[in-house]
């Protein structure tokens, strides 16, 4: 057991006032759960190929989602029955809790931090502040990823474990990773849904799936429980807003994006945004298909630093807990 709250944690080298800031996604309590299981391998392309055979991945770019930007493809026909959509989404999040505690995956993480310095003297010349000499820090690593999940008295409990794979580029990246972000869809669980104002923006598509686009934002009369920012001396709960593409008919969250509702001047936090993709994973040996988080992008603008973190999940294996009873004759005295 480590800390209270499922969190998104990034250590950011900042100003002298706030040398380290951590961002936390606080959906739940952390706990460690023992696993006793056999594994069923998902039907997906093999990962962990040799570095020579891997395709060159595109560079990370600063491109956070904008959840209030109009979407031209939206349609008001057919009309959206929001209570029914939210009820289905709540049922799917209950399934997500069950599935998340029963799988292991490989996780590839890429991290890039860009810091810019400014020239104060430019202000005196009337030319404004000019960014000069950007400094970049980048890293990449691969992990065995396990998440334990449960529910007790209405409060979610989760613990993520990352073990660096052999030959990973940077084992120390484990200390600066986002944690808990893949489960942002739990915003639609009955335990958290009332924290948000929700409205259906209309019908659209997400990767050939018909979907309802649901906008959500933290209610002013409710304390934020989803995202917190942590400094060495204080924790700052922050309010978020976002959009979710929810499959019409099933209520499955297909894609989700979030932004801050407002900047946090006390810690020089200008932006904190996420984009999360969910996709079906088939396990032929058990004849099941489950929807799991597969791709996450995180963007943080803190003081003069911009950070982009990418998480890709592959090689899913499903835990199947089995019980065996052995009956023997009693030994003769």
DOROVO-418669 format. One record per residue (C-alpha): chain; residue number from 1; x, y, z; residue in three letters. Coordinates in Angstrom, 1 decimal. Example, Ala and Ser with C-alpha at 12.3 -4.5 7.8 and 13.67 -1.06 7.14 Angstrom:
# DOROVO-418669
<site c="A" k="1" px="12.3" py="-4.5" pz="7.8" r="Ala"/>
<site c="A" k="2" px="13.7" py="-1.1" pz="7.1" r="Ser"/>
***
This chain:
# DOROVO-418669
<site c="A" k="1" px="0.0" py="0.0" pz="0.0" r="Unk"/>
<site c="A" k="2" px="1.4" py="3.4" pz="-0.9" r="Unk"/>
<site c="A" k="3" px="-0.8" py="6.5" pz="-0.9" r="Unk"/>
<site c="A" k="4" px="-4.4" py="7.5" pz="-0.7" r="Unk"/>
<site c="A" k="5" px="-6.0" py="8.2" pz="-4.1" r="Unk"/>
<site c="A" k="6" px="-5.5" py="6.9" pz="-7.6" r="Unk"/>
<site c="A" k="7" px="-3.3" py="9.6" pz="-9.0" r="Unk"/>
<site c="A" k="8" px="-1.7" py="10.9" pz="-12.1" r="Unk"/>
<site c="A" k="9" px="1.9" py="11.7" pz="-11.0" r="Unk"/>
<site c="A" k="10" px="4.5" py="13.7" pz="-12.8" r="Unk"/>
<site c="A" k="11" px="7.5" py="15.2" pz="-11.2" r="Unk"/>
<site c="A" k="12" px="8.2" py="18.5" pz="-13.0" r="Unk"/>
<site c="A" k="13" px="11.4" py="20.4" pz="-12.5" r="Unk"/>
<site c="A" k="14" px="10.1" py="23.9" pz="-12.0" r="Unk"/>
<site c="A" k="15" px="10.9" py="27.2" pz="-10.4" r="Unk"/>
<site c="A" k="16" px="12.7" py="27.7" pz="-7.1" r="Unk"/>
<site c="A" k="17" px="9.4" py="28.3" pz="-5.4" r="Unk"/>
<site c="A" k="18" px="7.9" py="25.0" pz="-6.5" r="Unk"/>
<site c="A" k="19" px="10.8" py="22.7" pz="-7.4" r="Unk"/>
<site c="A" k="20" px="8.5" py="19.7" pz="-7.8" r="Unk"/>
<site c="A" k="21" px="4.9" py="19.6" pz="-8.8" r="Unk"/>
<site c="A" k="22" px="2.9" py="16.3" pz="-9.1" r="Unk"/>
<site c="A" k="23" px="-0.4" py="16.0" pz="-10.9" r="Unk"/>
<site c="A" k="24" px="-2.7" py="13.5" pz="-9.5" r="Unk"/>
<site c="A" k="25" px="-5.9" py="11.9" pz="-10.8" r="Unk"/>
<site c="A" k="26" px="-7.7" py="11.2" pz="-7.6" r="Unk"/>
<site c="A" k="27" px="-10.6" py="8.9" pz="-8.6" r="Unk"/>
<site c="A" k="28" px="-10.1" py="6.4" pz="-5.8" r="Unk"/>
<site c="A" k="29" px="-8.0" py="5.0" pz="-3.0" r="Unk"/>
<site c="A" k="30" px="-4.9" py="3.0" pz="-3.6" r="Unk"/>
<site c="A" k="31" px="-4.4" py="-0.5" pz="-2.4" r="Unk"/>
<site c="A" k="32" px="-2.3" py="-3.5" pz="-3.2" r="Unk"/>
<site c="A" k="33" px="-4.1" py="-6.7" pz="-4.1" r="Unk"/>
<site c="A" k="34" px="-2.5" py="-10.1" pz="-4.4" r="Unk"/>
<site c="A" k="35" px="-3.0" py="-11.9" pz="-7.8" r="Unk"/>
<site c="A" k="36" px="-3.5" py="-15.7" pz="-8.0" r="Unk"/>
<site c="A" k="37" px="-4.3" py="-16.5" pz="-11.6" r="Unk"/>
<site c="A" k="38" px="-3.6" py="-18.2" pz="-14.9" r="Unk"/>
<site c="A" k="39" px="-3.2" py="-16.1" pz="-18.0" r="Unk"/>
<site c="A" k="40" px="-5.2" py="-16.0" pz="-21.3" r="Unk"/>
<site c="A" k="41" px="-3.4" py="-14.2" pz="-24.1" r="Unk"/>
<site c="A" k="42" px="-5.2" py="-11.7" pz="-26.2" r="Unk"/>
<site c="A" k="43" px="-5.5" py="-12.0" pz="-30.0" r="Unk"/>
<site c="A" k="44" px="-3.4" py="-9.0" pz="-31.0" r="Unk"/>
<site c="A" k="45" px="-0.2" py="-8.5" pz="-33.0" r="Unk"/>
<site c="A" k="46" px="3.0" py="-9.5" pz="-31.1" r="Unk"/>
<site c="A" k="47" px="4.8" py="-6.6" pz="-29.4" r="Unk"/>
<site c="A" k="48" px="8.3" py="-6.4" pz="-28.0" r="Unk"/>
<site c="A" k="49" px="10.0" py="-6.9" pz="-31.4" r="Unk"/>
<site c="A" k="50" px="13.6" py="-6.1" pz="-31.8" r="Unk"/>
<site c="A" k="51" px="14.5" py="-2.4" pz="-31.9" r="Unk"/>
<site c="A" k="52" px="15.8" py="-2.9" pz="-35.5" r="Unk"/>
<site c="A" k="53" px="12.4" py="-4.1" pz="-36.7" r="Unk"/>
<site c="A" k="54" px="10.3" py="-1.5" pz="-34.9" r="Unk"/>
<site c="A" k="55" px="8.8" py="1.2" pz="-37.1" r="Unk"/>
<site c="A" k="56" px="9.9" py="4.7" pz="-36.5" r="Unk"/>
<site c="A" k="57" px="7.4" py="6.4" pz="-34.2" r="Unk"/>
<site c="A" k="58" px="6.3" py="10.0" pz="-34.9" r="Unk"/>
<site c="A" k="59" px="7.7" py="12.7" pz="-32.7" r="Unk"/>
<site c="A" k="60" px="5.7" py="14.0" pz="-29.8" r="Unk"/>
<site c="A" k="61" px="4.1" py="17.4" pz="-30.4" r="Unk"/>
<site c="A" k="62" px="2.3" py="19.9" pz="-28.2" r="Unk"/>
<site c="A" k="63" px="-1.3" py="19.5" pz="-29.4" r="Unk"/>
<site c="A" k="64" px="-3.7" py="19.3" pz="-26.4" r="Unk"/>
<site c="A" k="65" px="-7.4" py="18.6" pz="-27.0" r="Unk"/>
<site c="A" k="66" px="-9.8" py="21.6" pz="-26.8" r="Unk"/>
<site c="A" k="67" px="-13.1" py="20.2" pz="-25.4" r="Unk"/>
<site c="A" k="68" px="-15.1" py="23.4" pz="-26.2" r="Unk"/>
<site c="A" k="69" px="-14.2" py="23.5" pz="-29.8" r="Unk"/>
<site c="A" k="70" px="-17.2" py="23.0" pz="-32.1" r="Unk"/>
<site c="A" k="71" px="-17.4" py="19.7" pz="-34.0" r="Unk"/>
<site c="A" k="72" px="-18.9" py="20.1" pz="-37.5" r="Unk"/>
<site c="A" k="73" px="-20.0" py="16.5" pz="-37.8" r="Unk"/>
<site c="A" k="74" px="-22.4" py="16.7" pz="-34.9" r="Unk"/>
<site c="A" k="75" px="-26.0" py="16.1" pz="-35.6" r="Unk"/>
<site c="A" k="76" px="-29.1" py="16.6" pz="-33.5" r="Unk"/>
<site c="A" k="77" px="-30.9" py="13.7" pz="-35.2" r="Unk"/>
<site c="A" k="78" px="-31.6" py="11.3" pz="-33.7" r="Unk"/>
<site c="A" k="79" px="-32.3" py="13.1" pz="-30.4" r="Unk"/>
<site c="A" k="80" px="-30.1" py="12.1" pz="-27.5" r="Unk"/>
<site c="A" k="81" px="-31.8" py="10.6" pz="-24.4" r="Unk"/>
<site c="A" k="82" px="-29.1" py="11.6" pz="-21.9" r="Unk"/>
<site c="A" k="83" px="-30.4" py="9.6" pz="-18.9" r="Unk"/>
<site c="A" k="84" px="-30.4" py="6.4" pz="-20.9" r="Unk"/>
<site c="A" k="85" px="-26.9" py="7.1" pz="-22.3" r="Unk"/>
<site c="A" k="86" px="-25.5" py="7.8" pz="-18.8" r="Unk"/>
<site c="A" k="87" px="-27.1" py="4.7" pz="-17.4" r="Unk"/>
<site c="A" k="88" px="-25.5" py="2.5" pz="-20.1" r="Unk"/>
<site c="A" k="89" px="-22.1" py="4.3" pz="-19.6" r="Unk"/>
<site c="A" k="90" px="-22.4" py="3.6" pz="-15.9" r="Unk"/>
<site c="A" k="91" px="-22.9" py="-0.1" pz="-16.6" r="Unk"/>
<site c="A" k="92" px="-19.9" py="-0.2" pz="-18.9" r="Unk"/>
<site c="A" k="93" px="-17.7" py="1.4" pz="-16.2" r="Unk"/>
<site c="A" k="94" px="-18.7" py="-1.3" pz="-13.8" r="Unk"/>
<site c="A" k="95" px="-17.4" py="-3.8" pz="-16.4" r="Unk"/>
<site c="A" k="96" px="-14.3" py="-1.7" pz="-16.8" r="Unk"/>
<site c="A" k="97" px="-13.6" py="-2.1" pz="-13.1" r="Unk"/>
<site c="A" k="98" px="-14.0" py="-5.9" pz="-13.4" r="Unk"/>
<site c="A" k="99" px="-11.7" py="-6.1" pz="-16.5" r="Unk"/>
<site c="A" k="100" px="-9.0" py="-3.8" pz="-15.2" r="Unk"/>
<site c="A" k="101" px="-8.3" py="-5.9" pz="-12.2" r="Unk"/>
<site c="A" k="102" px="-7.9" py="-9.0" pz="-14.4" r="Unk"/>
<site c="A" k="103" px="-5.3" py="-8.1" pz="-17.0" r="Unk"/>
<site c="A" k="104" px="-1.6" py="-7.5" pz="-17.5" r="Unk"/>
<site c="A" k="105" px="-0.1" py="-5.6" pz="-20.5" r="Unk"/>
<site c="A" k="106" px="3.0" py="-4.2" pz="-21.9" r="Unk"/>
<site c="A" k="107" px="3.2" py="-0.4" pz="-21.7" r="Unk"/>
<site c="A" k="108" px="5.4" py="1.8" pz="-23.8" r="Unk"/>
<site c="A" k="109" px="5.9" py="5.3" pz="-22.5" r="Unk"/>
<site c="A" k="110" px="7.4" py="8.3" pz="-24.2" r="Unk"/>
<site c="A" k="111" px="8.1" py="11.5" pz="-22.3" r="Unk"/>
<site c="A" k="112" px="9.2" py="14.9" pz="-23.6" r="Unk"/>
<site c="A" k="113" px="9.7" py="18.1" pz="-21.5" r="Unk"/>
<site c="A" k="114" px="10.5" py="21.4" pz="-23.2" r="Unk"/>
<site c="A" k="115" px="11.7" py="24.3" pz="-21.1" r="Unk"/>
<site c="A" k="116" px="12.0" py="27.8" pz="-22.5" r="Unk"/>
<site c="A" k="117" px="14.0" py="30.7" pz="-21.1" r="Unk"/>
<site c="A" k="118" px="12.9" py="34.3" pz="-21.6" r="Unk"/>
<site c="A" k="119" px="14.9" py="37.5" pz="-22.0" r="Unk"/>
<site c="A" k="120" px="13.6" py="40.1" pz="-19.5" r="Unk"/>
<site c="A" k="121" px="15.5" py="42.9" pz="-21.2" r="Unk"/>
<site c="A" k="122" px="13.3" py="42.6" pz="-24.2" r="Unk"/>
<site c="A" k="123" px="10.5" py="44.2" pz="-22.3" r="Unk"/>
<site c="A" k="124" px="12.4" py="47.5" pz="-22.0" r="Unk"/>
<site c="A" k="125" px="12.8" py="47.7" pz="-25.8" r="Unk"/>
<site c="A" k="126" px="9.0" py="47.4" pz="-26.3" r="Unk"/>
<site c="A" k="127" px="9.5" py="44.1" pz="-28.2" r="Unk"/>
<site c="A" k="128" px="7.8" py="42.0" pz="-25.6" r="Unk"/>
<site c="A" k="129" px="9.1" py="38.7" pz="-24.1" r="Unk"/>
<site c="A" k="130" px="10.9" py="36.5" pz="-26.5" r="Unk"/>
<site c="A" k="131" px="11.4" py="32.8" pz="-25.9" r="Unk"/>
<site c="A" k="132" px="15.0" py="31.7" pz="-26.5" r="Unk"/>
<site c="A" k="133" px="17.1" py="28.6" pz="-26.3" r="Unk"/>
<site c="A" k="134" px="14.5" py="25.9" pz="-25.7" r="Unk"/>
<site c="A" k="135" px="15.8" py="23.0" pz="-23.7" r="Unk"/>
<site c="A" k="136" px="14.4" py="19.5" pz="-24.3" r="Unk"/>
<site c="A" k="137" px="14.4" py="16.4" pz="-22.1" r="Unk"/>
<site c="A" k="138" px="13.1" py="13.2" pz="-23.6" r="Unk"/>
<site c="A" k="139" px="12.9" py="9.6" pz="-22.5" r="Unk"/>
<site c="A" k="140" px="11.3" py="6.3" pz="-23.4" r="Unk"/>
<site c="A" k="141" px="10.8" py="3.0" pz="-21.7" r="Unk"/>
<site c="A" k="142" px="8.8" py="-0.2" pz="-21.7" r="Unk"/>
<site c="A" k="143" px="7.1" py="-1.8" pz="-18.7" r="Unk"/>
<site c="A" k="144" px="5.1" py="-4.8" pz="-17.6" r="Unk"/>
<site c="A" k="145" px="1.9" py="-3.1" pz="-16.4" r="Unk"/>
<site c="A" k="146" px="-0.5" py="-4.5" pz="-13.9" r="Unk"/>
<site c="A" k="147" px="-3.5" py="-2.8" pz="-12.4" r="Unk"/>
<site c="A" k="148" px="-5.4" py="-4.1" pz="-9.4" r="Unk"/>
<site c="A" k="149" px="-8.9" py="-2.7" pz="-9.0" r="Unk"/>
<site c="A" k="150" px="-11.7" py="-3.2" pz="-6.5" r="Unk"/>
<site c="A" k="151" px="-14.6" py="-1.5" pz="-4.9" r="Unk"/>
<site c="A" k="152" px="-15.6" py="-1.2" pz="-1.3" r="Unk"/>
<site c="A" k="153" px="-18.3" py="0.9" pz="0.2" r="Unk"/>
<site c="A" k="154" px="-18.7" py="2.8" pz="-3.0" r="Unk"/>
<site c="A" k="155" px="-15.1" py="4.0" pz="-3.2" r="Unk"/>
<site c="A" k="156" px="-12.9" py="2.7" pz="-5.9" r="Unk"/>
<site c="A" k="157" px="-9.5" py="1.2" pz="-5.0" r="Unk"/>
<site c="A" k="158" px="-6.7" py="0.8" pz="-7.4" r="Unk"/>
<site c="A" k="159" px="-3.0" py="0.1" pz="-7.5" r="Unk"/>
<site c="A" k="160" px="-0.8" py="0.3" pz="-10.7" r="Unk"/>
<site c="A" k="161" px="2.5" py="-1.5" pz="-10.9" r="Unk"/>
<site c="A" k="162" px="5.1" py="-0.9" pz="-13.6" r="Unk"/>
<site c="A" k="163" px="8.1" py="-3.2" pz="-13.9" r="Unk"/>
<site c="A" k="164" px="10.8" py="-2.1" pz="-16.5" r="Unk"/>
<site c="A" k="165" px="11.3" py="-4.6" pz="-19.3" r="Unk"/>
<site c="A" k="166" px="14.8" py="-5.9" pz="-20.0" r="Unk"/>
<site c="A" k="167" px="16.7" py="-3.4" pz="-22.2" r="Unk"/>
<site c="A" k="168" px="14.3" py="-0.5" pz="-21.5" r="Unk"/>
<site c="A" k="169" px="15.9" py="2.9" pz="-22.3" r="Unk"/>
<site c="A" k="170" px="15.2" py="4.6" pz="-19.0" r="Unk"/>
<site c="A" k="171" px="14.2" py="2.7" pz="-15.9" r="Unk"/>
<site c="A" k="172" px="14.0" py="5.9" pz="-13.9" r="Unk"/>
<site c="A" k="173" px="11.1" py="7.1" pz="-16.1" r="Unk"/>
<site c="A" k="174" px="8.9" py="5.1" pz="-13.7" r="Unk"/>
<site c="A" k="175" px="9.3" py="7.9" pz="-11.2" r="Unk"/>
<site c="A" k="176" px="7.7" py="10.6" pz="-13.5" r="Unk"/>
<site c="A" k="177" px="4.8" py="8.7" pz="-15.0" r="Unk"/>
<site c="A" k="178" px="1.2" py="9.6" pz="-15.1" r="Unk"/>
<site c="A" k="179" px="-0.8" py="7.2" pz="-13.0" r="Unk"/>
<site c="A" k="180" px="-4.5" py="6.5" pz="-13.1" r="Unk"/>
<site c="A" k="181" px="-5.2" py="8.3" pz="-16.3" r="Unk"/>
<site c="A" k="182" px="-6.4" py="5.3" pz="-18.2" r="Unk"/>
<site c="A" k="183" px="-9.4" py="5.0" pz="-15.9" r="Unk"/>
<site c="A" k="184" px="-10.7" py="8.5" pz="-16.5" r="Unk"/>
<site c="A" k="185" px="-13.9" py="6.9" pz="-18.0" r="Unk"/>
<site c="A" k="186" px="-14.9" py="6.2" pz="-14.4" r="Unk"/>
<site c="A" k="187" px="-16.2" py="9.7" pz="-14.3" r="Unk"/>
<site c="A" k="188" px="-19.4" py="8.1" pz="-15.7" r="Unk"/>
<site c="A" k="189" px="-19.6" py="5.7" pz="-12.8" r="Unk"/>
<site c="A" k="190" px="-22.5" py="6.3" pz="-10.4" r="Unk"/>
<site c="A" k="191" px="-20.0" py="7.0" pz="-7.6" r="Unk"/>
<site c="A" k="192" px="-18.5" py="10.0" pz="-9.5" r="Unk"/>
<site c="A" k="193" px="-21.1" py="11.0" pz="-12.1" r="Unk"/>
<site c="A" k="194" px="-22.9" py="13.5" pz="-9.8" r="Unk"/>
<site c="A" k="195" px="-19.7" py="15.5" pz="-9.4" r="Unk"/>
<site c="A" k="196" px="-20.3" py="16.8" pz="-13.0" r="Unk"/>
<site c="A" k="197" px="-22.8" py="18.7" pz="-15.0" r="Unk"/>
<site c="A" k="198" px="-23.4" py="16.7" pz="-18.2" r="Unk"/>
<site c="A" k="199" px="-25.1" py="17.4" pz="-21.4" r="Unk"/>
<site c="A" k="200" px="-25.4" py="15.6" pz="-24.7" r="Unk"/>
<site c="A" k="201" px="-24.0" py="17.6" pz="-27.6" r="Unk"/>
<site c="A" k="202" px="-25.4" py="15.4" pz="-30.3" r="Unk"/>
<site c="A" k="203" px="-24.7" py="12.3" pz="-32.5" r="Unk"/>
<site c="A" k="204" px="-21.4" py="11.7" pz="-34.2" r="Unk"/>
<site c="A" k="205" px="-18.9" py="8.9" pz="-35.0" r="Unk"/>
<site c="A" k="206" px="-15.6" py="7.8" pz="-33.5" r="Unk"/>
<site c="A" k="207" px="-13.6" py="5.5" pz="-35.8" r="Unk"/>
<site c="A" k="208" px="-16.6" py="4.0" pz="-37.6" r="Unk"/>
<site c="A" k="209" px="-18.6" py="3.7" pz="-34.4" r="Unk"/>
<site c="A" k="210" px="-21.9" py="5.6" pz="-34.0" r="Unk"/>
<site c="A" k="211" px="-21.5" py="7.6" pz="-30.8" r="Unk"/>
<site c="A" k="212" px="-23.1" py="10.3" pz="-28.6" r="Unk"/>
<site c="A" k="213" px="-20.9" py="13.2" pz="-27.7" r="Unk"/>
<site c="A" k="214" px="-21.3" py="14.0" pz="-24.0" r="Unk"/>
<site c="A" k="215" px="-19.8" py="17.1" pz="-22.5" r="Unk"/>
<site c="A" k="216" px="-19.0" py="17.2" pz="-18.8" r="Unk"/>
<site c="A" k="217" px="-17.6" py="19.7" pz="-16.3" r="Unk"/>
<site c="A" k="218" px="-17.0" py="19.9" pz="-12.6" r="Unk"/>
<site c="A" k="219" px="-20.0" py="21.2" pz="-10.6" r="Unk"/>
<site c="A" k="220" px="-19.3" py="24.4" pz="-8.7" r="Unk"/>
<site c="A" k="221" px="-21.2" py="23.1" pz="-5.7" r="Unk"/>
<site c="A" k="222" px="-19.1" py="19.9" pz="-5.5" r="Unk"/>
<site c="A" k="223" px="-15.5" py="19.5" pz="-4.3" r="Unk"/>
<site c="A" k="224" px="-13.2" py="18.3" pz="-7.1" r="Unk"/>
<site c="A" k="225" px="-12.3" py="14.6" pz="-6.6" r="Unk"/>
<site c="A" k="226" px="-10.8" py="13.7" pz="-10.0" r="Unk"/>
<site c="A" k="227" px="-7.6" py="15.7" pz="-10.4" r="Unk"/>
<site c="A" k="228" px="-5.3" py="17.1" pz="-7.8" r="Unk"/>
<site c="A" k="229" px="-1.9" py="18.9" pz="-8.2" r="Unk"/>
<site c="A" k="230" px="0.6" py="18.3" pz="-5.5" r="Unk"/>
<site c="A" k="231" px="3.6" py="20.5" pz="-4.4" r="Unk"/>
<site c="A" k="232" px="6.0" py="19.6" pz="-1.6" r="Unk"/>
<site c="A" k="233" px="3.9" py="21.6" pz="0.9" r="Unk"/>
<site c="A" k="234" px="0.3" py="21.5" pz="-0.4" r="Unk"/>
<site c="A" k="235" px="-2.3" py="19.7" pz="-2.5" r="Unk"/>
<site c="A" k="236" px="-4.5" py="21.6" pz="-4.9" r="Unk"/>
<site c="A" k="237" px="-7.7" py="20.0" pz="-6.1" r="Unk"/>
<site c="A" k="238" px="-8.5" py="21.3" pz="-9.6" r="Unk"/>
<site c="A" k="239" px="-11.7" py="21.2" pz="-11.6" r="Unk"/>
<site c="A" k="240" px="-11.8" py="19.6" pz="-15.1" r="Unk"/>
<site c="A" k="241" px="-14.1" py="19.6" pz="-18.0" r="Unk"/>
<site c="A" k="242" px="-14.2" py="17.3" pz="-21.0" r="Unk"/>
<site c="A" k="243" px="-15.9" py="15.3" pz="-23.7" r="Unk"/>
<site c="A" k="244" px="-16.6" py="11.6" pz="-24.2" r="Unk"/>
<site c="A" k="245" px="-17.5" py="9.7" pz="-27.3" r="Unk"/>
<site c="A" k="246" px="-20.0" py="7.1" pz="-26.0" r="Unk"/>
<site c="A" k="247" px="-21.1" py="4.3" pz="-28.3" r="Unk"/>
<site c="A" k="248" px="-24.7" py="4.5" pz="-29.3" r="Unk"/>
<site c="A" k="249" px="-26.5" py="1.3" pz="-28.2" r="Unk"/>
<site c="A" k="250" px="-23.9" py="-0.1" pz="-25.8" r="Unk"/>
<site c="A" k="251" px="-22.8" py="2.9" pz="-23.7" r="Unk"/>
<site c="A" k="252" px="-19.1" py="2.0" pz="-24.1" r="Unk"/>
<site c="A" k="253" px="-16.7" py="5.0" pz="-23.7" r="Unk"/>
<site c="A" k="254" px="-14.7" py="5.0" pz="-26.9" r="Unk"/>
<site c="A" k="255" px="-12.7" py="8.1" pz="-26.5" r="Unk"/>
<site c="A" k="256" px="-12.3" py="10.8" pz="-23.8" r="Unk"/>
<site c="A" k="257" px="-10.7" py="14.2" pz="-23.6" r="Unk"/>
<site c="A" k="258" px="-10.2" py="16.6" pz="-20.7" r="Unk"/>
<site c="A" k="259" px="-9.0" py="20.2" pz="-20.0" r="Unk"/>
<site c="A" k="260" px="-8.7" py="22.3" pz="-16.9" r="Unk"/>
<site c="A" k="261" px="-11.6" py="24.5" pz="-16.2" r="Unk"/>
<site c="A" k="262" px="-9.3" py="27.3" pz="-15.2" r="Unk"/>
<site c="A" k="263" px="-5.6" py="27.8" pz="-14.7" r="Unk"/>
<site c="A" k="264" px="-4.0" py="27.6" pz="-11.2" r="Unk"/>
<site c="A" k="265" px="-1.8" py="30.7" pz="-10.7" r="Unk"/>
<site c="A" k="266" px="-0.6" py="29.6" pz="-7.3" r="Unk"/>
<site c="A" k="267" px="1.5" py="26.8" pz="-8.9" r="Unk"/>
<site c="A" k="268" px="1.9" py="28.4" pz="-12.3" r="Unk"/>
<site c="A" k="269" px="-0.2" py="25.7" pz="-13.9" r="Unk"/>
<site c="A" k="270" px="-1.4" py="26.9" pz="-17.3" r="Unk"/>
<site c="A" k="271" px="-2.7" py="23.7" pz="-18.8" r="Unk"/>
<site c="A" k="272" px="-3.3" py="20.0" pz="-18.0" r="Unk"/>
<site c="A" k="273" px="-5.1" py="18.0" pz="-20.7" r="Unk"/>
<site c="A" k="274" px="-5.6" py="14.3" pz="-21.5" r="Unk"/>
<site c="A" k="275" px="-6.8" py="12.3" pz="-24.5" r="Unk"/>
<site c="A" k="276" px="-7.6" py="8.6" pz="-23.9" r="Unk"/>
<site c="A" k="277" px="-8.5" py="5.9" pz="-26.4" r="Unk"/>
<site c="A" k="278" px="-10.4" py="2.7" pz="-25.5" r="Unk"/>
<site c="A" k="279" px="-10.6" py="-0.3" pz="-27.8" r="Unk"/>
<site c="A" k="280" px="-11.9" py="-3.9" pz="-27.8" r="Unk"/>
<site c="A" k="281" px="-9.4" py="-6.6" pz="-26.9" r="Unk"/>
<site c="A" k="282" px="-10.3" py="-10.2" pz="-27.8" r="Unk"/>
<site c="A" k="283" px="-9.2" py="-13.2" pz="-25.8" r="Unk"/>
<site c="A" k="284" px="-10.1" py="-16.3" pz="-28.0" r="Unk"/>
<site c="A" k="285" px="-9.1" py="-18.8" pz="-25.3" r="Unk"/>
<site c="A" k="286" px="-11.9" py="-17.6" pz="-23.1" r="Unk"/>
<site c="A" k="287" px="-14.2" py="-16.4" pz="-25.8" r="Unk"/>
<site c="A" k="288" px="-14.5" py="-12.9" pz="-24.4" r="Unk"/>
<site c="A" k="289" px="-14.0" py="-9.4" pz="-25.7" r="Unk"/>
<site c="A" k="290" px="-13.3" py="-6.6" pz="-23.3" r="Unk"/>
<site c="A" k="291" px="-12.8" py="-2.8" pz="-23.8" r="Unk"/>
<site c="A" k="292" px="-9.6" py="-1.6" pz="-22.3" r="Unk"/>
<site c="A" k="293" px="-7.5" py="1.7" pz="-22.4" r="Unk"/>
<site c="A" k="294" px="-5.0" py="1.4" pz="-25.2" r="Unk"/>
<site c="A" k="295" px="-3.6" py="4.9" pz="-25.9" r="Unk"/>
<site c="A" k="296" px="-3.1" py="7.9" pz="-23.7" r="Unk"/>
<site c="A" k="297" px="-1.7" py="11.4" pz="-24.4" r="Unk"/>
<site c="A" k="298" px="-1.1" py="13.8" pz="-21.5" r="Unk"/>
<site c="A" k="299" px="-0.2" py="17.5" pz="-21.8" r="Unk"/>
<site c="A" k="300" px="1.0" py="19.8" pz="-19.0" r="Unk"/>
<site c="A" k="301" px="2.1" py="23.4" pz="-19.2" r="Unk"/>
<site c="A" k="302" px="3.7" py="24.5" pz="-16.0" r="Unk"/>
<site c="A" k="303" px="5.5" py="27.8" pz="-15.6" r="Unk"/>
<site c="A" k="304" px="7.9" py="27.8" pz="-18.7" r="Unk"/>
<site c="A" k="305" px="7.7" py="24.1" pz="-19.3" r="Unk"/>
<site c="A" k="306" px="5.6" py="22.0" pz="-21.6" r="Unk"/>
<site c="A" k="307" px="5.4" py="18.2" pz="-21.0" r="Unk"/>
<site c="A" k="308" px="4.0" py="15.6" pz="-23.3" r="Unk"/>
<site c="A" k="309" px="3.6" py="12.0" pz="-22.1" r="Unk"/>
<site c="A" k="310" px="2.4" py="9.1" pz="-24.3" r="Unk"/>
<site c="A" k="311" px="1.3" py="5.7" pz="-23.0" r="Unk"/>
<site c="A" k="312" px="0.6" py="2.8" pz="-25.4" r="Unk"/>
<site c="A" k="313" px="-0.7" py="-0.5" pz="-24.0" r="Unk"/>
<site c="A" k="314" px="-0.2" py="-3.8" pz="-26.0" r="Unk"/>
<site c="A" k="315" px="0.2" py="-7.5" pz="-25.4" r="Unk"/>
<site c="A" k="316" px="-2.8" py="-7.9" pz="-23.1" r="Unk"/>
<site c="A" k="317" px="-3.2" py="-11.0" pz="-21.0" r="Unk"/>
<site c="A" k="318" px="-6.2" py="-11.8" pz="-19.0" r="Unk"/>
<site c="A" k="319" px="-6.1" py="-13.3" pz="-15.5" r="Unk"/>
<site c="A" k="320" px="-8.4" py="-16.2" pz="-14.9" r="Unk"/>
<site c="A" k="321" px="-8.6" py="-17.1" pz="-11.2" r="Unk"/>
<site c="A" k="322" px="-9.2" py="-20.8" pz="-10.7" r="Unk"/>
<site c="A" k="323" px="-10.0" py="-22.8" pz="-7.5" r="Unk"/>
<site c="A" k="324" px="-9.2" py="-26.5" pz="-7.1" r="Unk"/>
<site c="A" k="325" px="-10.4" py="-28.8" pz="-4.4" r="Unk"/>
<site c="A" k="326" px="-8.6" py="-32.0" pz="-3.6" r="Unk"/>
<site c="A" k="327" px="-10.4" py="-34.7" pz="-1.5" r="Unk"/>
<site c="A" k="328" px="-8.3" py="-37.5" pz="0.0" r="Unk"/>
<site c="A" k="329" px="-9.1" py="-40.3" pz="2.2" r="Unk"/>
<site c="A" k="330" px="-8.2" py="-39.7" pz="5.9" r="Unk"/>
<site c="A" k="331" px="-4.9" py="-41.3" pz="6.9" r="Unk"/>
<site c="A" k="332" px="-5.1" py="-44.5" pz="9.0" r="Unk"/>
<site c="A" k="333" px="-4.2" py="-43.9" pz="12.7" r="Unk"/>
***
